């Protein structure tokens, strides 16, 4: 993501600093670029954001103009993915790829998310009935230090139903507040006899 500081009229000083302060106490506020603005009054920097970040542009002032500081906060989503295993086939049906399971087989959902200490992922299940998706259940599962959690869907599985599952990071509810809420892609599945 590119951030541009724009400096208007000054007396002699045309220098600007750009600082980035990622959310979380383990990452310090850091000077990411300092320099003289171009002929249009701009100084830009490209940042690879992993967390919500407060970006600050600072003009130190000069003999005629007071110092000025401008701040903007930008949200950063996490990387979220879910893989499915234990199915006997996949098929494109009802506009989606469905994983097909025998009713005697428990699906395993492996969820991977950007790691952060104490982070949990929300696993949400929905079931399709009469043209509408309905929430069936959702729970939070702790991620490993590598950002992985594996969830096995146990119990007696009913055949003939269309179901879907997705993993999400929910700001605050997932155990921290360093990223913006992010939902992974739905994974569709069904059971057969």
N, C-alpha and C positions, 0 to 999 in steps of 0.2 A: 504494500500500500504506500502511495506517495503522499507526503505532506509538504505543503508549501507555505512558508512564512512570507507575507508581503509587507514591505516597509514603505510607508508613505514619505512625505517630505521631511527632511532633517537638515541640520546645518552642515556638519562635516562627517559625522560618524555614519557609515553605511553597513556596519557589522551587526549580525544577528546570530543568536544561539538557538538551537532546537534541542529540547530535552524530551526523553521518553521515560515514563514511570509506569512500568507494568504493575497490575494489581497483584497483591500478595507481598507479605513482609520479607520474603526471601530474595526479592529482586529490587535492587536500588534504582533510584532516579538517576539516569545516565545522560550525559551530554552526547548526542549522536551526530551533531554537525554544528560547526561554527565557521562563519566566513562572511565575506562581503556579498551583498545582494547583487544580482545582475542589473543590466540597464533598465529592466522593467520593475525593479524593486523586489525581486523574488529570490528566495533561497529554498531549495527543495532537498528532501531526503527520502529514500525508499526504506521502509521498515517491514520486516517479516514478523508480523504480530502473532504471538502464540497465546496471549491473554488480553483481556480488556486493558487498555493503556491510556494514561493521561499524557497527552503531548502538549508541550509548552514552548512557545516562541518568546524569546526575551531580547529586547533592545535596551542596551545599558544607558542610553541617553547621550547627550553631548552638551556643548556650551549653551545651546538655546532650547533644546528639547528635553523634556523629562523622560526618565526610563519608562518603558511600557512592557507589560507581560500579558500574553493572551494564551488561554488554555482551552483545549478541546479534548473530550473523552470519546474514545472509539471502542466499540465492542468487538470482541474476537470469539468466534465459535470454536468448539473443539472438533476434532476428527472423531467421527462415530461410525462404526460398521458392525454388522451382525452377519455371521455365517451360520448355516444350518447343516446339521449332519444327522445321519440315521435314517434318512428317507430311502425309498427304493427306486424312485424316479422323479423327474421334474417334467412338467407339461405346461404349455402356454394355454391358459383357460381364463375366461371372463376378463380378458384384457391384461392379465398379469401372469408371471411365472409362478406356478404353485409347486410346492414340495409335497409329495405324496408319501404318507406313512401308513404302514400296517397298524391296525388298532392295538396290536400287542407290542409295538415299538415306541419307546419314549424319545421324542425329539430332543436334540441337544443344541442349544443356542449359545454360540461363542461370541461374546460382545467385546469389542476392542474400542478403547477411548483414550484420548490424550491423558497421560498419567498426571496425577497430582496427589500429594499425601492426604489420605483419608477420604478420597473421592469415591462416590457410589454412582452406579448407573441405575436409571429407572427403566424397568422392563414392563412394557404395557401390552396387554393382550386384548384383542377385540374379536367379536364374532358377528357374522353377517346373517341378517334375518329380514325378510320382507323388504329388500331394497335399501337397508340401512345398516351401517356398521355400529355396533354397540360395545361399550367398554365392558369387558368381562372381569379383568383383574389387572392390577399393577402393583409392583413391589420394587424396593430398592435393594441392590446387591452390591457388596463391597468389591472394588476392583483390586487386583494385585498391584504390586509396585510397578509392573510393566503395563498397567492399564487394561487388564483382561479379566473378564468374569465369565464363567461357564455355568449355564442354568439348564438343568434337565427337567422337562415337563413330564411329571409323573401322574399316576392316577389312572382311572378308567376312562379311556378315550372313546368318544362317541363318533360314529361314522356319519358321513353325509353333510357335515357342517363345513362352511368356509370360515377360516380363521386367519388372523394376521398378528404379527408381533413386531415391535420396534424397541430400540434402545434409545434413551435420551439422557442428556445432561441438563439438569434443571438448576439454574442459579440459586444458591442457598440450600435448597432441599437435597442436592447431591453432595453436600458436605463442605462446600466452599463457595466463594463469590468471585473467583478470578476470571471467569469466562461468562459469555452470554449464553442463555438457554439455547440448546441445539438438539434437534430431533434427527435420528437416523432414518434410513429408508425402511418402509414396511417390508416384511418378509411374509409371504402368503403360504398357507399350508392347509392340508386336509387329511383326514383319516379314512381308510377303506378297510373292508373286512378281510 
